[in-house]
Amino acid sequence: MDLDSYFSEFAARDWEEESGGTDADGPIRLALVGLGGFARDHVLPALSGEATGPTDRTSFCEITALVSGSPEKAERVADEYDVGRTLTYDEFEAGEGVEAFDAVYVAGPNALHLDYATTAAAHGKHVLCEKPIEVSADRAREMVRVCEDAGVTLMVGYRPQIDPATRRLREMVRDGVLGDPVQFHGGFTGHILEEGSADQWRLDPDLSGGGALMDVGVYPLNAARFLLDAEPTAAQAATSSPDPEFSGVDEHVAFQLEFPRARRPPARRVTARRPTTASGSSAPRGRPNSPRRSTRKSTRR
């Protein structure tokens, strides 16, 4: 077993080869739709080269337009990051300024993703959508259909699927280097009340579609799907919301999934049973021993 072959080019961006490489005409120009805390604190700093760590990501895309319901906020953020065009949602829907961008980055509340993607597709613009794709399977399928019919690319921003470490691990699972997977455990924790007030959209079930599972549980869930290259065949879950701020959504969630056998040619039959659990909580900043929104999962095979 030659483990060196998996580590000699550990950081290889092999997804570039699968997608045909980068555009020789330059970086993709993005319209950032939604200027909430995530967009301002994470997306814009990363794509402007201000984030810590490697910043070569700026050679692939750039923010050239901002879409917001607050013109004042949009102008302020545009000045800070030297973005040339700002649009209201009405202007975005009407197709104004479409010459300023090639694709949209949807960073608004979950329940509005389909609406924004539909507008982008109608203008022939590709869509990079923050997770989760939408608040229900039906709306997610509709987004896929809309983009397919318009001939534009739809991508959901699950970073681990293009992370070199995750891709090397997937190769090792696929090739049987690690043996037959028996269990997969994962977790994720978030402190959403340290980042916003109790009236934020993530705690509104109509806008978020749910709490801990939709916000952070999707990460370990999709990590299992990606690493095992399989879809779950059964699921069970339990939720709880002990704090009043989470009365409308799940504050904690634990879930277990079962998957089929691995998609590699095994010499013997392998029974796959991969339970996945996720649990989480949140609390306001400064509360002693404040709970956190977290996700844990295990998959057993």
N, C-alpha and C positions, 0 to 999 in steps of 0.2 A: 504494500500500500504506500503510494508516493504522496505523502502529505505536502511535500514542498511545492507540488504543482498548484495547490490551492492558495499558497501564501507568497509565491514568488512575485505575483502581480496582484497582491491583495487589494490595492486601492484602484484597480483598473475600472474605468468608467465604461464597462462593456455595454451598458444600455445605449450608449451613443451609437455603437455599431448596429445594434438591433433596430434602432430608429432611423438609421441612415445618416447619422452624424449631425453636425450643426449647420445652420444655414450660412452659406458663404456670403450672403448679402448683409450679414451683421446680426446683432441681437434682436430677439423678438420684442416688439414694442407692446407693452401691456397697459390696459386701462384698469386701474384698481377700483373695483366696485364695492363701496363701503369703507368708511374711515373710522371704524370703532377702535377699541384699544388694541386688538390683535394686529390690525393693519398698521396702526401708527407705531406700535412698540416693537413689532417683529418683522413684518413684511417690508416696510419701507426702509428701515435700517439695514436689513440684509441685502436688499437689492440696490442699495446705494453704496455698499461697501463699508458701512459703519459697524456691522456686527463683528463680534470677536471671531477669531479663527480665519481660515482661508476665505478670500473674497473673490475667487476667480468666477463665481457664479454670475458676477456682473457682466461677464463677456457673453453670456447666453441670453439675457433678457434685461429690459429696463422699463421703468414706469414712465410713461409719457402722457398719461391722462388720469385724472381723478374724478370719480363719480360719487356724489354725496348729496344728502338732503339738506345739508347746511352749507350754503355758498360761502359763508364767512369761514367756516372750518376748512373747507376745501382750498380757499385762497391762502389761508395761513399755512397749511401743510404744503401747498404747492410752492410757496416762497421758501419754506424750510428745506425742501428737497429738490428745488429747481425743476419742477414739473411744469411743462409748457401749457397744458390744457386742463381746465376744470369744467365739469358738466353737472347739471342737476339730473335727477332721475327722469324727469320729463324730457329733457334734452337728449339723454342717453337713449330713451325709448324711441324718440323721433328720428334718431339717426344722425344727430348733429355731431360733428367732430370725428366721424368714423375714419377719416383719413389720418388721424393722429395715432392710431393703434392697430395692431394686427390681431390681438387676442384680448380677452378679458380675464382678470383674476377676481373671482367671486369670493368676497370675504364678509358678506353680510349675514344676517340671521339665517338659520337653517331653512326655515319655512319659505324663504324668499329666493332660494337658490334656483329653483325651476324658473321663476319669472325672469330673473336676470339672465339665465342661460338662454331662455327662449328669445329674449331681446337680442342678445349677442348673435345667436345663430341666424336670426332673421336678417341681420346685417352682414352675414358671412364671416363672422369672427369666431376664432377658436376659443374654447372655454377651459380654463384651469379653475376648478372649484374646490373650495376648502371642504374638509370632511365635517360631518357626514354629507354624502351627496344630497340628501333631502330628508324629510321627516317621515316618509313612508316608502314602502317598496313601489307602490303604484306611481308616486311622483318621481321616484328615481328612474323607473322604467320609461316614464314619459320624457324625462330629460335626455335619456339615451336615444329615444326615438326621434326627438326634435333635432338633436345634433346630427344623427345619421341622415335624416331626411335633408338637412341643409348642407351635408357634405363637409362638416367642420369637425375638428378633433375635440373630444371631451376627455379631460383627465381630472381625476380626483387627487388632491394633494396628500397622498400617503407617502411621506418621505422615506420610510424604511425600505420600500420596494426598489428604490434606486440607490440605497446606501450600500457601499461596497461590502461592509462586514456582513450585512444581512444576505446579500447575494452570494457571497462565498459560502455562508452557512447553508443556504438553500441548495447549492451545488453539492455540498457534502452529504446532505440528507438525501438528495435525489440519487447520488451515486452509491449510497449504502456505506459510505465511509464511517458513519457513526452507528452502524447497525440499524436494526428496526426500531423506529421511534415508538416509545411506549407512553410517555407523558410529555406534555408541554405546559409549562407554568409561565404565566405572565402577569404583570401588574402595572398599574398606572395611577398616579395620585395628582390631584390638582387642588389648589387653594383659590377657588373662584371668588370668594368674598374678600380675599385680600387684594384682588385685582379690580373689584367693582362693587357697587352697592347691591342691596337686596332687590332692587327693582330692575336689574339688568335682564336682557332678553334671554339669557341662558336659564333663568328661573321661571320663564313664562312658557308653559307647555305648548301654547299655540305657535310660538315662534321657534322654540328649540326642538320640539318633538319628544323631549325627554331630558333626563338629567345625566347621571354618571355614565350610563351606557352610551348615550349618544355623544357625550362630550369627550370622554377618555377611554371608555371600554372598547370602542371601535379599534383602538390601536392594537392591543393584544389579540383581539379577535381576528383582525386582518393579518397580523403577523403569523398566526397559526395557519390561516388559509394560504398565505404566500409561501411560507417555509415548507409546508406539507404538500403544496400544489394540489389541494383537494378542497371540496366544499363539505360542510357539515351535513350529516344526515339526520341528526336529532339534536334537540336543545332543551335545556331546562334552566330556570333562573328564579331568583328571589330578590326582592328589593325592599328597602326600608328608608324612611325619611324622618329621623327623630327630631331634627331641628325645624322650627317653624318656618324659616326662610325657604325650606324645600317642600312646602306643603303641596305644591303642584307638580313636582318632578321627583325622580328617584335620587336620593342623596347617596345611597349605597346600593350596589348591585353585585350579586354573585351569580355567575352563569357557568354552565357545563355543556360542552359540545361533544358530540360523537362524530368521528370522521371515518371514511372508508380506508382501505389499505393504501399504502404509499404508491404513487405512480412511477414505479421503477420495476424492472423485471426481476422479481424475487424468485429464488429457487424453491421456496416453500410458501405455503399459505400463511398469511399474517392477518390476525384479527385486529382491527383497529377500533379502539375506543378512547377518544381523546376528550376528556372533560375540560372545559375551560371555565375558570371562575374569575369574576371581576368584582371588586368592592371599592367603594369610595365615599368620601364625605368632604364637606367644606365648612369653613367657619370664618367669621370676620377677623380681620387682622387684629392682633393684640389680645385675643381671647386666650386665657391660659389653657395649655394643652389642647389647643384648637384642633378639631377633627379635620381631616383632609378628604377630598374626593380622590379616591384611588381605585385602581383596577388590578385585580389579581386573576390569573387564569391558569388552569392546568389542562393539558390534554393527555389522555391516556390511551394507549393502543394495545 
